[in-house]
Amino acid sequence: SQKIEQNSEALNIQEGKTATLTCNYTNYSPAYLQWYRQDPGRGPVFLLLIRENEKEKRKERLKVTFDTTLKQSLFHITASQPADSATYLCAQGGGTASKLTFGTGTRLQVTL
Amino acid sequence: DAGVIQSPRHEVTEMGQEVTLRCKPISGHNSLFWYRQTMMRGLELLIYFNNNVPIDDSGMPEDRFSAKMPNASFSTLKIQPSEPRDSAVYFCASSLGKRGVAYEQFFGPGTRLTVL
């Protein structure tokens, strides 16, 4: 069955650096991938969506790529700030259903 | 808009008791999703509705779980009887959408359920 895999280990980076988070999927390419941010004690918040025919999507300091050859999506935060510290979730969707399958998330910690 | 509203925010109950979680989606959204989140298994989809009709309930763990959506502005997730392994955070989310079309989902604040 299709799986979405994210690095379960926390990512620690210094303020001002670029954070790069990875989302890998097995088997078939999903029609689209979505990225969400989740803060402790809160529900996930949508950030970006990228479709399988798109190579890259940007929104302010955020950038998402979709590589169907590598079966991977990369999520970048440039000029990272301590306020970017959170857990980031990748989710795949597609087919005839509008449901999403989420990865387990990667916790990002940005330090001064 | 107030966003997705869930109640209660916290629920502590004893094993064997019935638990009912409630959700009010964003007005105008026609898809509603119930998720469960644990450290071990992450965010899992339990069931989702489109236009108040259950579309996929394959994620519902067992017959102890049931969900209803009597109208476009209200849904419930019921666990009867509850067990300690049901302890988790339960999220409700809503979105605009039709089958096969990708729309962002808006999540509620969640209900933290503890079954003793």
HADDOCK unambig.tbl for C-alpha pairs under 7 A between the chains (distance, minus, plus):
assign (segid A and resid 42 and name CA) (segid B and resid 109 and name CA) 5.17 0.50 0.50
assign (segid A and resid 42 and name CA) (segid B and resid 110 and name CA) 6.95 0.50 0.50
assign (segid A and resid 43 and name CA) (segid B and resid 107 and name CA) 5.39 0.50 0.50
assign (segid A and resid 43 and name CA) (segid B and resid 108 and name CA) 5.80 0.50 0.50
assign (segid A and resid 43 and name CA) (segid B and resid 109 and name CA) 4.98 0.50 0.50
assign (segid A and resid 43 and name CA) (segid B and resid 110 and name CA) 6.29 0.50 0.50
assign (segid A and resid 44 and name CA) (segid B and resid 107 and name CA) 6.10 0.50 0.50
assign (segid A and resid 45 and name CA) (segid B and resid 106 and name CA) 6.78 0.50 0.50
assign (segid A and resid 45 and name CA) (segid B and resid 107 and name CA) 6.87 0.50 0.50
assign (segid A and resid 46 and name CA) (segid B and resid 104 and name CA) 6.26 0.50 0.50
assign (segid A and resid 46 and name CA) (segid B and resid 105 and name CA) 6.79 0.50 0.50
assign (segid A and resid 94 and name CA) (segid B and resid 100 and name CA) 5.92 0.50 0.50
assign (segid A and resid 95 and name CA) (segid B and resid 100 and name CA) 5.54 0.50 0.50
assign (segid A and resid 96 and name CA) (segid B and resid 99 and name CA) 5.61 0.50 0.50
assign (segid A and resid 96 and name CA) (segid B and resid 100 and name CA) 4.23 0.50 0.50
assign (segid A and resid 97 and name CA) (segid B and resid 99 and name CA) 4.97 0.50 0.50
assign (segid A and resid 97 and name CA) (segid B and resid 100 and name CA) 4.76 0.50 0.50
assign (segid A and resid 98 and name CA) (segid B and resid 98 and name CA) 6.81 0.50 0.50
assign (segid A and resid 98 and name CA) (segid B and resid 99 and name CA) 5.04 0.50 0.50
assign (segid A and resid 98 and name CA) (segid B and resid 100 and name CA) 5.01 0.50 0.50
assign (segid A and resid 98 and name CA) (segid B and resid 101 and name CA) 5.90 0.50 0.50
assign (segid A and resid 98 and name CA) (segid B and resid 102 and name CA) 6.19 0.50 0.50
assign (segid A and resid 102 and name CA) (segid B and resid 43 and name CA) 6.17 0.50 0.50
assign (segid A and resid 104 and name CA) (segid B and resid 42 and name CA) 4.76 0.50 0.50
assign (segid A and resid 104 and name CA) (segid B and resid 43 and name CA) 6.76 0.50 0.50
